Amino acid sequence: MSINIDFERGKQVAELLYNSFTSQGIFEMIDMPEDIIPTGMIKGSLEHILFITLTVSIDYQRDASALWYSSRKTFEDPETRYLFNPKSLHKTSPRIIVKDMQKYKLSKKPKQDANIWRTVGATFYKKWEENPYNFLKY
């Protein structure tokens, strides 16, 4: 059995899907939850990259809308915004991180998620000068 790939038909299907997604949505969604940035954040900024990187680090078997909503709420709260700062994560005790990640239900598995979150953030602080771009340069 051989498979014939029809590139022209593939392009047509891709265009149809794209147009459907951007106009009426697919599964009732027009925007992806990770595309909505927190209030006051500049798209493409270092804090935006850290926001995405840290949130993705605990994005396993999660409802995407709920996870990204919780992440945005956590970032928008001045008391929990430090969770997106690698230096602060390095200096903050795991117990406090566990507690603060619970405020807006950012973590489903409190200790495990906090450990992952802190490890990722602290590693960016210690190895890559707090900047995911530096990680990508290597």
ABEGO torsion letter per residue (X at the ends): XBBBBBAAAAAAAAAAAAAAAAAAEBGGBABBAAABBBBGBBBGBAAAAAAAAAAAAABBGBBAAAAAAAAAAAAABAAAAAAABAAAAAABBAAAAAAAAAAAGABABAAAAAAAAAAAAAAAAAAAGGBAAAAAAX
